[in-house]
Amino acid sequence: MVIKKGTQVKILVGKDKGKTGEILEINRKSGRVKVKSINMIKRHLKPTKENKGGIISKENFIHMSNIKNIDLKKKEKKVAGKK
């Protein structure tokens, strides 16, 4: 499966089954991807000079086998006639 950053994918299994989103990040070594607003987790951050800290929500990685590529160009069916 050809996967690139910015590609639209559909989630096949898990708590977000059936949802669609855009790929944000790919980790090819572990075979995992981050999808926008899918597999959200809570993180507790300590306050620093740069950020306020507190509890934030962010995306976590999901395995490549659990997603399906949605090709928008593929949905358009062309009818070829016989000659």
N, C-alpha and C positions, 0 to 999 in steps of 0.2 A: 504494500500500500504506500503510495506516495503522499507524504505528509510534509507540509511546509507551514511556517508561521503565518497566521492570518487565514488559514483554510477553515471553512465551516465543517463541523463534524456533529454527529448525533451520538448520544450516549446509549449503549446497548444494555448495560447491567448496572446494578447498584441503586443507591437512594435517589439518584438523579436520572433514572432510566427514562428515555424518551425525550429528554431536553436536548436542545441544540446550542452550540456556542462556537466561539472562535478560538483557535489555538494561540496561546500567548507565549509559550516556552516549550522547547523540546529537549529532553535528555536522552540522547541516543544510546549512551552507554548502559543505562538501566532500562531503556525501552519504555519510558514514561513521558507523558505530556501534561501541560497545564492548560485547562480550558476556562475561558472567561465565565465567571459566576457558576462554576460547577465544582462539586466536592469542597465546599467552603468549610474552613476550620477556624476556631478561635485561638488567638495567640495573646499571651500576657507579656507586654513589653515594659521594661523598666524605663523610667523617664531619663532622658539625656539632654544635652544642650540642644541637639538638633530636633528631637521629637518629644511630644508631650508624654507618651507612654499610655498605659491602660490596656484594655482588652480590645483587640482589633480582629476583624474577620478578613481572611484572605484565602485564595485558591490553593489547593494542594494538588500534587501530581496524581494522575490516573494512568493505568497501564494502557498501552497502545492497542492491545487485543480487545479492550472494552469500548472502543469507539469505532464509528463507521464514517467514512468520508462522504460528504454530501456535495456532489458536483452539480452546480446549478446549470451548467451547459448540457449535462447529460439528460436532464429532465425533458428538454425539448426534443421530441421525436420527429425525425425527418422520414417521410414516406418516399421510398424510391420506387419508381414505376418501371415496368418491363418495357423494353424496346424491341 
